[in-house]
Amino acid sequence: MIISVHEAAGPGSELSPDHLTPIERERKILDLLEDRGKAALPALVAALRVSDATVRRDLRRLAARHAIERVRGGAISANGAELEPPVLKRTNLHAEEKHSIGEAAAALIADGETVTLLGGSTTLQVALHLGRKKNLTVITDSLLIAQCLIRQANIDIIVLGGGVHAPELKMEGSLVQQCLKELRANKVIFGARAVNFEQGLMLDRMSEVLVFRDCMRAAAETILVADHTKFGRVATAVLGPLTGISRVVTDRGVSQEIPVRLRGLGIEVILA
């Protein structure tokens, strides 16, 4: 239940004094969310007796530490059922399409190959379809993908070392790049946050770009797995031009012009 302004500021409620420090305000927000589960922004403004902008800054800091989760119009307690890494949340988005894409991409992998699977909700589906392959070596930066494959006796797993980026449950940083200098793969399979014909392949974070580029350079073939919603979007960081990929595996919900334009660039398109 979202707290109303009247619930937060009504008779008998304990409003925090105007001189609270940022740490004290954060504690007040956490206490309020612990009691109610969810709070609307106006309720927090009234409870803290500070400006809308101040509360938004407090929420951003708490969300960055995963102490709360931002939702439209307010915040939710980190103890709520909705708290989970974003990569796991995305597995439920367009799940049927991602399943089909993962199955089609896995079919491109031959027995005995070395494949790099970069972390993501769609590449996780690729990993889930590798059970019948023989003598594979899978290189990955993803703890989820490694966990998915760990019981497959027919698959050797190499997990790239580095710091853990918790929201995506994958490794990152210069240590990952150092590992990649010693490795080569037949194929790299990866997703992108956005794919368009102007900027090319795009990711959410600049820190991902160098790792992705190193993986692409270390592979004989580059395969993009992306559901139809990724095309025409724009993200923060430019990975590179579309011509850097060999194949695209997407679903049949993609606009008809997209495969035509991709093939015009010399890219093979597989509709799952």
N, C-alpha and C positions, 0 to 999 in steps of 0.2 A: 504494500500500500504506500502510495506517495504521500508524504506529509504535507498538509496544507499550511499556508502562512498562518492561519488562525491557530492551528495546533501547535506550531512552533513558537508563536509569539502571544498566545492568548493568556488570559488571567491565570496566574499561578505558575506559569512556565518560568524557568530559570534562564534568562538571557545573559549571554556573556558580556562582560564590560567592554567598553570601547578600546581599552588599552591592551588587549590581548596581543601577545607576540604571535608570529606565524606558527611556531611550534604549538603554542596553546590553542590556536584556532584549529590546527590540524587534529589535535587531540579531541577537541569539541566535536568536530565533524565525524571522527571515527566513533566516538561515543554515541552520537546521534544515530549513525547508520547501524551500529550494533544493536541499538534498541528497536529501530523501526525497519531496518533492512534496506530502505530506499528513501531518498529525499529529493524533492524538487529544488531547483536553484533558488526560487523566491523564499522558500522556507529556510534555507541555509543563510541567505542574506539577512532575513529577519532575526534568526537565532543568534547570529554573530554580530549583528549591528555594524556591518561594514558594507562596502560597495559591492555591486555585482562583479566588477572586474577583480576585486580582491579575492572573492570566493572562487572565481574561475581559476585564478593563479594557484590558490590552495589546492583545488581539485586536480590541476595539472601535475603538481608536485606529488600528490598522493598516488595518482594513477601511474606516474612514471616509476614509482617504487612498488607497484602492484598491491598497494594497501587498500585501494578501492577500485571500482570499475566505473568509468564514465558511461552514462547512458543519455539519450536525448532528453534534455531538460533538467538533468540533475546527476545523481550518482547512486550506485548500489554498493552494498557491503561486499567486501572481498570474501566474506564467509557465505555469500549467496551461491545458489546453484549455478549461476551463470559464469562464475569465475573459472576460466581455463585458458591455456595459452591460445593465442589467435590462430595458430596453425591447426589446432584441433577443432576450433570453431569452423574453420573454412572447409573441413572435411565434410560438413553437413550441407554446404552450399553447392548446388548443382551436383549432388552426389552421384546421380545416375550417369550423367555425362562424364564425370571424372572416372567412374568405374570403367566405362566403355573405352575411354582414352587410355587408361592404364593397361587394359587388356590388349589393345591394339599396339601400344608401344612396346609392351613386353614381348609380343610376337616378333618384333624386329631384332631381338637379341638372340644370337646363336649360341649353342652350347660351346663352352670353352672360352668364351670371350671375357674380357675385362671391361666393366662398365662403370662409369661414374654417375651416380644418382644424387643430384643436389636436392637438399631438403625442400619440401613443399607438400601441400595437400594432394596435388595431382601426381607428383612423383612417388608419393607414398602408395598410391594405387598401382603404379608400375611395380613396385616392390612386392605388393601382395599377389601379383600374378607370375612371380618367378619360380614358384615351387616345383615346377616340372622340368626346369632347366638343369643341365648337367655341367659340373665343373666350372661354374661361374666364379669370377672374382668381382665383388662390388665395392667400389670406393665411394664413401659418402661422408658428408659433413653433418648428417642428420642422426640424432639419437633415436628418433622414431623409426627411421628406416633400418638402422642397425638392430633395434629391438625386434622389428618385424621379421628380420631375416636370421636372427641369431640361432634359431633352432633348425635351420635348413642345413643338413649335413653336406649337401651338394654345393653350397655357396661359401666361399671364403670372403670375409668382410674386413675391409681396411677402413677404420674410422680416422678421419683427418683430425690431428691434434689442434688445440687452440682453446681460447676462452669460450664459454657457453653463452649464447644469446638466448636467454630464457623464453621470451615470447614465441620463438620459432623452434626451440629445442634443437638448436644446431650449433656447430662450432664456427668460430670466426676469428679473424685476426692474422697477424703476420706468421704465426706458427702454422696455420693452415697452408699459407703460401709456401712456406719452407717444405712442408710435406709434399706438396704438389710438384716441386722441382725434381723429386725422386721417382715420380710415377708417370705412367703412360696408360692410355685406355683405348680400346677399339671404338667406344662410343661414350658420349656424355649426353645424359638426358636431364633436362631442366625445365622449369617453368619460368614465367615472367609475370610481373604484376600488370604490365600493359604492353600491347603490341600495336603499333601503328605505322603507317607508311611514310610519315614525315620524320619523327624522331627515332623510329626503329624499336628495338627491344628496350624495355624500361623496368627498373626495379624500385623498391621502396626506399632503400638505404644505400648511401654511397659506399659504406663499408662492405657491401656485398659485391660490388662491381669488380674489384680486382680478383677476388676469388673465382667468380664466374668466368672472367676472361682467361685466367690461368687454366681452369678446367677445360675450356673450349680449345685452347692452344695445345693441351696435352692429349687431345682425343683426335682420332682419325675422322670421326663423324659426329656432327652435332645435331641433336634432335630436340626440338621444342615441343612440349606438351602444354596445351592451353585450351581451356573451354571457350565457347563462343563469346562469353562476356568480356574476355580480355582484349578483344580486338577493337581498335578505335579509341581506347582509353589512353590516359596520360598519367605517368607516375613521376617520382622525384628524380631518379638517377638514370642516366642513359647508359645502357650496357654496350650497345653497338648497333650497326645496321642490320637489317633483316638478312642481307646477303651473307652474313656470318653463320647462318644455319643451313644444314643440308636437307632436313625434313621437318615438317610440322604435322603433329597429330592433334586433331581437334574434333569436335562433335558436329553432328549434322544440323545443329541449330545455328551454325555460322551463316552470315550473309553470303549469298551466292557469289558476289563479286570478290570476296576475300580469297578463296582458292584460285580464282582466275588471276588475280594480281600477284599472288605468291608464286604461282607457276611461271608467270611472266618474268620473275626474277631468277628462275632456274631452281626453285625450291620444290621438292616433292611434297605433295599434300595428301595426307591420309585422313579420311572422314570415318570416325568410329561410330 
